[in-house]
Amino acid sequence: MAQNRTALAGQLRAAYLIGREEPLKLLLNQKDPERAGRMFVYYSYFERARAEQIHGIENDVQAIAALDEQVQAEDAKLAELEKQQRADLMELEQAREKRSGVLASLTAESNSHAQSLERLKSQQGGLGKTAARVTPGH
């Protein structure tokens, strides 16, 4: 696109230097019809080249617009993926917190059962001694 712009700028400078009236002057100047014919051919080449340059720039602008649309679509996809990942992360964090709560509850329950078991063993030992004292002959 930069090359097309540079070439077009050069052509516009040349057209400005030649002037707008030059083709009309050539047509009205019948002193050298052969020169006028060559100049008209030159002007037609010049105009064709300028039209091609303008067409090339238009194509470049359209291509850039299409790429811009693609970039915007990709940005939207990335934003949606980021949103989904954040939602998934929150869900995982909530699950982790819930598991931690359940684990803490199970640990407390296990400790309570262990204490109850120790107390029952202690009571069993006391009952065994009491039973042994009550029935000495046995």
Phi, psi and chi 1 to 4 in degrees:
 res  aa     phi    psi   chi1   chi2   chi3   chi4
   1 MET       -  -38.2 -171.3  164.5  166.5      -
   2 ALA   -64.1  -39.3      -      -      -      -
   3 GLN   -64.7  -43.2  -70.4  173.9  -19.3      -
   4 ASN   -61.8  -42.3  -73.6  -19.6      -      -
   5 ARG   -64.2  -42.6  -79.0 -173.5 -180.0  176.4
   6 THR   -62.9  -45.0  -57.1      -      -      -
   7 ALA   -63.9  -43.0      -      -      -      -
   8 LEU   -65.0  -39.4 -176.4   58.8      -      -
   9 ALA   -62.1  -40.8      -      -      -      -
  10 GLY   -63.0  -42.1      -      -      -      -
  11 GLN   -66.1  -39.0  -69.0  171.8    8.0      -
  12 LEU   -66.1  -38.8  -70.7  174.6      -      -
  13 ARG   -62.5  -43.2  -88.0 -168.0  -62.2  -76.5
  14 ALA   -63.9  -41.9      -      -      -      -
  15 ALA   -63.3  -38.6      -      -      -      -
  16 TYR   -65.5  -42.5  177.5   76.6      -      -
  17 LEU   -66.1  -36.1  -68.3  174.2      -      -
  18 ILE   -69.4  -37.8  -68.4  171.3      -      -
  19 GLY    96.6  159.8      -      -      -      -
  20 ARG   -79.6  -28.2  -70.1 -175.6  155.7 -178.7
  21 GLU   -84.7  -10.2  -51.8   86.2   30.2      -
  22 GLU   -55.5  -47.7 -169.7   65.9   27.0      -
  23 PRO   -62.1  -36.9  -23.2   31.9      -      -
  24 LEU   -67.3  -41.0 -177.8   60.2      -      -
  25 LYS   -61.5  -41.7  -75.7 -178.3 -174.8  177.7
  26 LEU   -62.4  -41.2  -76.6  173.2      -      -
  27 LEU   -65.2  -42.0 -176.0   62.4      -      -
  28 LEU   -76.1  -24.6  -64.3  176.2      -      -
  29 ASN   -85.6  103.6 -176.7    1.1      -      -
  30 GLN   -95.9   11.5  -65.2  -62.8  -38.6      -
  31 LYS   -66.2  -40.3  -68.5 -178.9 -174.4  175.9
  32 ASP  -131.1   80.7 -168.7    0.5      -      -
  33 PRO   -63.1  -31.2    0.2    0.4      -      -
  34 GLU   -65.8  -43.5 -167.1  173.5  -63.2      -
  35 ARG   -63.9  -41.8 -179.1  173.7 -178.1 -101.7
  36 ALA   -61.3  -41.2      -      -      -      -
  37 GLY   -62.4  -45.4      -      -      -      -
  38 ARG   -61.9  -41.3  -76.7 -166.9  -50.2  -91.9
  39 MET   -65.9  -38.4  -70.0  -56.0  -71.4      -
  40 PHE   -65.4  -37.5  -81.6  121.7      -      -
  41 VAL   -64.0  -42.3  169.3      -      -      -
  42 TYR   -60.5  -46.3  166.3   73.8      -      -
  43 TYR   -62.5  -37.4  -77.5  123.3      -      -
  44 SER   -66.9  -40.6   69.6      -      -      -
  45 TYR   -61.7  -45.0  -70.7  148.3      -      -
  46 PHE   -60.8  -46.9  179.1   72.5      -      -
  47 GLU   -65.2  -39.7  -70.8  -61.2  -41.6      -
  48 ARG   -63.9  -43.4 -165.0  172.2  -44.6  134.3
  49 ALA   -63.2  -42.2      -      -      -      -
  50 ARG   -65.3  -40.1 -174.3  166.6   42.3 -175.0
  51 ALA   -63.5  -39.9      -      -      -      -
  52 GLU   -64.6  -40.7  -72.9  175.0   10.8      -
  53 GLN   -63.3  -43.9  -67.5  -66.3  -33.8      -
  54 ILE   -63.4  -41.7  -69.5  170.6      -      -
  55 HIS   -62.7  -41.8 -177.1   67.3      -      -
  56 GLY   -61.7  -41.6      -      -      -      -
  57 ILE   -66.0  -41.5  -70.5  171.8      -      -
  58 GLU   -60.8  -41.8  -72.0  172.1  -13.7      -
  59 ASN   -62.8  -41.9  -73.1  -18.6      -      -
  60 ASP   -62.6  -42.0  -69.8  -17.0      -      -
  61 VAL   -63.8  -41.2  168.0      -      -      -
  62 GLN   -64.4  -40.6  -71.6  175.0   -5.1      -
  63 ALA   -64.5  -41.0      -      -      -      -
  64 ILE   -64.6  -41.1  -70.8  170.7      -      -
  65 ALA   -62.1  -41.3      -      -      -      -
  66 ALA   -64.9  -42.4      -      -      -      -
  67 LEU   -64.4  -38.0  -71.2  173.6      -      -
  68 ASP   -62.6  -41.4 -171.3   42.1      -      -
  69 GLU   -62.3  -41.6  -73.1  178.3   17.6      -
  70 GLN   -63.2  -41.9  -72.0  176.6   -7.2      -
  71 VAL   -63.3  -42.6  166.7      -      -      -
  72 GLN   -64.3  -39.2  -71.4  177.5    2.1      -
  73 ALA   -64.7  -42.4      -      -      -      -
  74 GLU   -64.7  -39.7  -70.3  -64.3  -38.7      -
  75 ASP   -61.0  -41.6  -76.7  -12.9      -      -
  76 ALA   -64.5  -41.8      -      -      -      -
  77 LYS   -62.2  -44.6  -75.1  179.5 -173.2  176.9
  78 LEU   -63.4  -40.0  -72.7  173.7      -      -
  79 ALA   -63.1  -40.9      -      -      -      -
  80 GLU   -66.3  -41.5 -174.7   61.2   34.2      -
  81 LEU   -63.8  -40.5  -74.7  173.3      -      -
  82 GLU   -63.2  -42.3 -176.3  179.0    8.7      -
  83 LYS   -61.2  -43.8 -178.8 -179.9  172.6 -176.8
  84 GLN   -64.6  -41.4 -176.6   61.9   42.5      -
  85 GLN   -64.9  -38.8  -76.8 -177.4  -22.8      -
  86 ARG   -64.2  -41.3  -75.9 -175.4 -177.0  163.2
  87 ALA   -63.3  -43.3      -      -      -      -
  88 ASP   -62.9  -40.5  -69.7  -13.0      -      -
  89 LEU   -64.5  -42.3 -177.6   60.6      -      -
  90 MET   -62.0  -41.5  -75.1 -177.8   73.4      -
  91 GLU   -62.6  -42.5 -171.4  177.4  -45.1      -
  92 LEU   -65.0  -41.0  -72.2  171.9      -      -
  93 GLU   -62.4  -42.0  -72.5  -65.9  -32.9      -
  94 GLN   -64.3  -41.2  -70.9  172.1   -8.5      -
  95 ALA   -64.3  -39.8      -      -      -      -
  96 ARG   -64.6  -43.3 -176.8 -177.0  -56.9  164.1
  97 GLU   -63.3  -40.9  -72.2  175.5   13.3      -
  98 LYS   -63.5  -43.9 -173.8  176.3  179.4 -179.5
  99 ARG   -62.2  -41.0  -95.1 -164.3  -30.0 -100.9
 100 SER   -62.1  -40.9  -65.8      -      -      -
 101 GLY   -63.9  -44.3      -      -      -      -
 102 VAL   -64.1  -41.7  168.9      -      -      -
 103 LEU   -63.6  -43.0 -179.3   60.2      -      -
 104 ALA   -62.9  -41.6      -      -      -      -
 105 SER   -63.8  -44.0  174.0      -      -      -
 106 LEU   -65.6  -38.3  -71.8  173.8      -      -
 107 THR   -64.3  -45.0  -59.0      -      -      -
 108 ALA   -62.8  -42.3      -      -      -      -
 109 GLU   -64.3  -40.7 -169.6  176.8  -34.4      -
 110 SER   -64.2  -42.9  174.1      -      -      -
 111 ASN   -62.8  -40.2  -72.0  -20.3      -      -
 112 SER   -63.7  -42.2  174.6      -      -      -
 113 HIS   -66.2  -38.9  -73.6  -38.2      -      -
 114 ALA   -64.0  -41.5      -      -      -      -
 115 GLN   -65.8  -41.5  -71.1  173.3   -5.3      -
 116 SER   -62.6  -41.1  -66.6      -      -      -
 117 LEU   -63.0  -43.6 -177.6   62.0      -      -
 118 GLU   -63.4  -41.0  -73.1  -62.0  -41.2      -
 119 ARG   -64.3  -43.3 -168.8  176.9   61.6 -115.4
 120 LEU   -65.2  -38.8  -71.4  173.1      -      -
 121 LYS   -63.6  -40.7  -77.2 -177.1 -179.2 -179.6
 122 SER   -64.0  -43.0  166.4      -      -      -
 123 GLN   -66.3  -37.0  -71.4  174.7   -4.1      -
 124 GLN   -64.2  -42.5 -178.3 -175.6   12.3      -
 125 GLY   -63.2  -39.6      -      -      -      -
 126 GLY   -66.5  -39.3      -      -      -      -
 127 LEU   -67.5  -37.3  -74.0  175.3      -      -
 128 GLY   -64.0  -40.1      -      -      -      -
 129 LYS   -68.3  -40.2  -70.8  179.3 -174.8  177.3
 130 THR   -66.5  -40.9  -55.8      -      -      -
 131 ALA   -66.7  -34.4      -      -      -      -
 132 ALA   -69.7  -33.9      -      -      -      -
 133 ARG   -74.8  -34.3  -85.1 -170.4  -97.0  144.2
 134 VAL   -71.7  -38.7  171.9      -      -      -
 135 THR  -112.2   78.0   58.4      -      -      -
 136 PRO   -74.8  -22.8    5.8   -5.8      -      -
 137 GLY   -86.4  -12.7      -      -      -      -
 138 HIS   -81.6      - -115.8  -42.5      -      -
